[in-house]
Amino acid sequence: AQAEEPSEQNFVRKHALAFIAAQGGTMEQAALRVFGNADGAYGANVNQMVGSGVWNDEDELADAFTTRKGFAYGVDGQATKQKAVLQHVLSSVEVTYQNLDSVELGVTTVDHYFDTLGGVSRAVRQARGGVAAQVYIGDQTRGDGAVRTLSEQVSLETRTRALNPKWYEALLKHGYEGVREIDAHVTNTLGWSATTGEVSPWVYQQLAETYVLDDGMRERLAQLNPKASAKIANRLIEAHERKYWTPDDATVEALRRASEELEDRLEGIDVEIAA
């Protein structure tokens, strides 16, 4: 950034000078490009907010990310709080990307992916005044690898995992923990909607039909893990209420009845399976 070169040949210097012109500060501050948590901290807390449901709009998730990740590491290796610099850097980002290197983990398997990639994508959108970056997934788990949009990756994982009887039947053999894993998949899917808006509505419809609206499956899940089964139903209702999908009135009513039944079961109230 401090090299005496034309801005057209040195984009790091170009962006650093633009930051100084807009925000002031020193060249050392404007040239910061490595950001992360404060010493001893981990994660963006976006996953915690989504998991607990304690957020009102998506900008709160962006704020959480930039607050937690707004510590810059300069040449001295020490972290300093530089949230404004991070937001300036994010304002010029057009693409966000995550590489997958294990067939055992997908973007809907664990919440770390939407906490990081989802978090930065939402922060970029906020920094760019509502203009979203393109979000891509690099799948290097087989052969030559493939690059997909996030929407394509979530759809692929939904079809091959969550809607695949071989996948969920294998999980249900593990009883309580298996249902918890299904709940995690649904929550992580909602996390991608919250951070990127790139989950196709059919995903929620099919998840609802498979795990909540099917009487037999709902009973199995409730028997194995009452708490997680209720969370699955409530998470799908939350996705509707946050306008990530728009099911018809009959589906919404069926989901609410099922949710009430599962909540009653969780509280120890004897109920009949909702029709």
Wavefront OBJ file of the C-alpha trace (Angstrom):
o trace
v 0.000 0.000 0.000
v 2.907 2.357 0.628
v 4.620 1.645 -2.689
v 4.861 4.713 -4.907
v 2.907 3.240 -7.811
v -0.062 4.403 -9.898
v -3.375 3.327 -8.380
v -4.296 1.576 -11.641
v -1.364 -0.791 -11.086
v -1.705 -1.226 -7.323
v -5.227 -1.928 -6.164
v -4.225 -2.351 -2.525
v -2.863 1.200 -2.576
v -5.912 2.417 -4.516
v -8.329 1.092 -1.910
v -6.176 2.297 0.976
v -6.125 5.820 -0.429
v -9.889 5.674 -0.944
v -10.356 4.726 2.701
v -8.165 7.614 3.874
v -10.091 10.035 1.675
v -13.414 8.843 3.069
v -12.565 8.002 6.669
v -9.227 9.610 7.458
v -6.559 7.743 9.402
v -3.108 6.483 8.493
v -1.859 4.411 5.581
v -0.995 1.595 8.005
v -4.602 1.514 9.176
v -6.044 1.787 5.683
v -3.849 -1.075 4.434
v -5.125 -3.601 6.973
v -6.488 -6.708 5.259
v -6.356 -9.545 7.831
v -9.332 -9.571 10.194
v -10.591 -11.936 12.836
v -11.695 -12.233 16.422
v -10.108 -10.566 19.400
v -7.460 -12.621 21.178
v -9.080 -15.618 22.844
v -12.436 -15.267 21.083
v -13.906 -17.578 18.445
v -16.732 -17.407 15.949
v -19.062 -14.660 14.805
v -22.027 -15.591 17.050
v -24.251 -15.537 13.956
v -24.907 -19.244 14.494
v -25.826 -18.639 18.134
v -28.291 -15.917 17.180
v -29.942 -18.051 14.506
v -30.040 -21.091 16.767
v -31.734 -19.195 19.570
v -33.951 -17.119 17.277
v -33.044 -13.915 19.150
v -32.838 -11.552 16.184
v -35.351 -9.377 14.396
v -33.773 -8.555 11.052
v -30.810 -9.701 9.018
v -28.780 -6.544 9.657
v -28.412 -7.675 13.262
v -26.555 -10.733 11.968
v -24.287 -8.519 9.876
v -23.592 -6.333 12.909
v -22.705 -9.380 14.982
v -20.248 -10.537 12.339
v -18.452 -7.211 11.921
v -18.345 -6.652 15.682
v -16.850 -10.065 16.391
v -14.578 -10.180 13.346
v -13.647 -6.500 13.299
v -10.193 -6.960 14.836
v -7.332 -6.364 12.417
v -3.890 -7.941 12.554
v -1.106 -5.726 11.239
v 2.629 -6.229 10.794
v 3.153 -6.374 14.560
v 0.805 -9.354 14.853
v -1.365 -7.661 17.457
v -5.139 -7.437 17.142
v -6.689 -3.974 17.185
v -10.374 -3.124 16.902
v -10.923 -1.802 13.375
v -14.599 -2.375 12.571
v -14.823 0.651 10.267
v -11.878 -0.582 8.207
v -13.453 -4.030 7.888
v -16.741 -2.537 6.709
v -14.897 -0.412 4.148
v -13.044 -3.469 2.830
v -16.277 -5.462 2.637
v -17.957 -2.705 0.630
v -15.882 -3.669 -2.421
v -16.371 -7.453 -2.155
v -18.316 -9.001 -5.043
v -17.838 -12.731 -4.386
v -17.672 -14.847 -1.228
v -16.438 -18.431 -1.324
v -16.095 -21.552 0.810
v -14.115 -24.665 -0.031
v -15.360 -28.115 1.036
v -12.754 -30.828 1.467
v -14.617 -33.646 3.226
v -17.557 -35.743 2.060
v -18.596 -36.092 5.697
v -19.423 -32.408 6.148
v -21.624 -30.178 4.028
v -22.814 -26.614 4.363
v -26.016 -27.822 6.047
v -24.292 -30.323 8.342
v -22.668 -27.941 10.819
v -23.386 -24.339 11.737
v -19.809 -23.082 11.326
v -20.277 -22.578 7.600
v -23.178 -20.153 7.791
v -21.586 -18.519 10.830
v -18.520 -17.627 8.738
v -19.390 -17.633 5.030
v -22.987 -16.679 5.726
v -21.922 -14.054 8.221
v -19.446 -12.377 5.904
v -21.925 -12.538 3.007
v -24.567 -10.746 5.062
v -21.962 -8.203 6.246
v -20.934 -7.567 2.630
v -24.552 -6.969 1.688
v -24.931 -4.458 4.501
v -21.666 -2.701 3.589
v -22.763 -2.478 -0.062
v -26.095 -0.882 0.757
v -28.178 -3.995 0.164
v -26.330 -5.330 -2.884
v -25.537 -8.994 -2.289
v -22.272 -10.677 -3.204
v -22.372 -13.865 -5.246
v -21.832 -16.846 -2.932
v -20.029 -19.930 -4.233
v -19.060 -23.318 -2.833
v -16.005 -25.176 -4.082
v -16.535 -28.929 -3.718
v -13.120 -30.609 -3.768
v -14.270 -33.876 -2.229
v -14.193 -35.952 -5.419
v -12.222 -36.009 -8.650
v -11.564 -32.692 -10.310
v -13.910 -30.813 -8.026
v -16.843 -28.573 -8.821
v -17.940 -25.019 -8.113
v -21.612 -24.412 -7.342
v -23.683 -21.495 -6.218
v -24.720 -21.703 -2.586
v -28.321 -22.248 -3.670
v -27.249 -25.216 -5.792
v -25.204 -26.659 -2.932
v -28.026 -26.388 -0.403
v -30.456 -27.964 -2.869
v -28.007 -30.783 -3.592
v -27.463 -31.543 0.078
v -31.187 -31.416 0.770
v -31.902 -33.972 -1.947
v -28.999 -36.291 -1.156
v -29.234 -36.073 2.621
v -32.340 -34.674 4.285
v -34.813 -36.076 1.731
v -32.900 -39.311 1.184
v -34.401 -42.241 3.154
v -30.997 -43.927 3.328
v -29.638 -40.846 5.092
v -32.379 -40.220 7.621
v -33.107 -43.887 8.329
v -29.430 -44.397 9.148
v -29.589 -41.412 11.488
v -32.747 -42.630 13.187
v -30.993 -45.872 14.089
v -29.052 -43.712 16.528
v -32.248 -42.622 18.237
v -32.106 -39.385 20.203
v -28.921 -38.130 18.558
v -30.213 -38.932 15.077
v -33.227 -36.650 15.506
v -30.966 -33.939 16.877
v -28.879 -34.157 13.689
v -32.002 -33.717 11.556
v -32.963 -30.696 13.646
v -29.462 -29.276 13.101
v -29.828 -29.688 9.329
v -33.105 -27.748 9.345
v -31.646 -25.007 11.553
v -28.536 -24.693 9.396
v -30.721 -24.424 6.312
v -32.598 -21.540 7.915
v -29.218 -20.026 8.774
v -28.404 -19.830 5.070
v -31.734 -18.143 4.354
v -31.058 -15.616 7.096
v -27.533 -14.789 5.962
v -27.799 -15.079 2.179
v -31.428 -15.582 1.131
v -30.251 -18.329 -1.220
v -32.399 -21.265 -0.140
v -35.110 -22.274 -2.601
v -38.604 -22.305 -1.026
v -39.236 -25.901 -2.141
v -36.566 -27.003 0.343
v -38.736 -26.004 3.303
v -41.852 -27.483 1.747
v -40.178 -30.851 1.275
v -38.629 -30.812 4.745
v -42.048 -30.091 6.224
v -43.715 -32.884 4.274
v -40.997 -35.372 5.195
v -40.518 -34.709 8.905
v -43.586 -32.918 10.257
v -46.641 -33.386 8.063
v -46.150 -37.137 7.737
v -47.948 -38.563 10.786
v -45.833 -41.696 11.018
v -42.521 -39.871 10.770
v -43.613 -37.196 13.235
v -44.534 -39.871 15.760
v -41.188 -41.635 15.317
v -39.243 -38.429 15.840
v -41.317 -37.481 18.880
v -40.769 -40.884 20.454
v -37.010 -40.693 19.941
v -36.425 -37.036 20.825
v -39.434 -34.921 21.838
v -37.431 -31.699 22.155
v -35.708 -31.876 18.761
v -38.894 -32.955 16.976
v -40.707 -29.884 18.325
v -37.787 -27.677 17.284
v -37.977 -28.998 13.713
v -41.640 -28.033 13.438
v -41.087 -24.647 15.044
v -38.082 -23.915 12.841
v -40.155 -24.513 9.715
v -42.844 -22.201 11.053
v -40.140 -19.624 11.775
v -38.921 -19.903 8.174
v -42.454 -19.106 7.016
v -42.850 -16.211 9.455
v -39.544 -14.733 8.304
v -40.827 -15.029 4.718
v -38.245 -17.542 3.529
v -41.070 -19.607 2.058
v -44.798 -19.066 1.549
v -46.722 -22.325 2.003
v -50.452 -22.405 1.427
v -52.864 -21.851 4.305
v -53.565 -25.560 4.733
v -49.867 -26.325 5.130
v -49.383 -23.515 7.644
v -52.357 -24.698 9.681
v -51.128 -28.306 9.606
v -47.680 -27.190 10.756
v -49.141 -25.191 13.634
v -51.319 -28.095 14.774
v -48.350 -30.439 14.599
v -46.206 -27.969 16.520
v -48.810 -27.655 19.261
v -49.064 -31.427 19.505
v -45.298 -31.816 19.771
v -45.068 -29.053 22.383
v -47.810 -30.753 24.414
v -45.929 -34.037 24.214
v -42.775 -32.267 25.359
v -44.669 -30.938 28.379
v -45.981 -34.397 29.182
v -49.550 -33.851 28.000
v -51.183 -36.876 26.386
v -52.333 -36.032 22.869
v -53.445 -37.771 19.736
v -51.380 -37.356 16.575
v -52.648 -34.321 14.653
v -54.414 -35.280 11.456
l 1 2 3 4 5 6 7 8 9 10 11 12 13 14 15 16 17 18 19 20 21 22 23 24 25 26 27 28 29 30 31 32 33 34 35 36 37 38 39 40 41 42 43 44 45 46 47 48 49 50 51 52 53 54 55 56 57 58 59 60 61 62 63 64 65 66 67 68 69 70 71 72 73 74 75 76 77 78 79 80 81 82 83 84 85 86 87 88 89 90 91 92 93 94 95 96 97 98 99 100 101 102 103 104 105 106 107 108 109 110 111 112 113 114 115 116 117 118 119 120 121 122 123 124 125 126 127 128 129 130 131 132 133 134 135 136 137 138 139 140 141 142 143 144 145 146 147 148 149 150 151 152 153 154 155 156 157 158 159 160 161 162 163 164 165 166 167 168 169 170 171 172 173 174 175 176 177 178 179 180 181 182 183 184 185 186 187 188 189 190 191 192 193 194 195 196 197 198 199 200 201 202 203 204 205 206 207 208 209 210 211 212 213 214 215 216 217 218 219 220 221 222 223 224 225 226 227 228 229 230 231 232 233 234 235 236 237 238 239 240 241 242 243 244 245 246 247 248 249 250 251 252 253 254 255 256 257 258 259 260 261 262 263 264 265 266 267 268 269 270 271 272 273 274 275
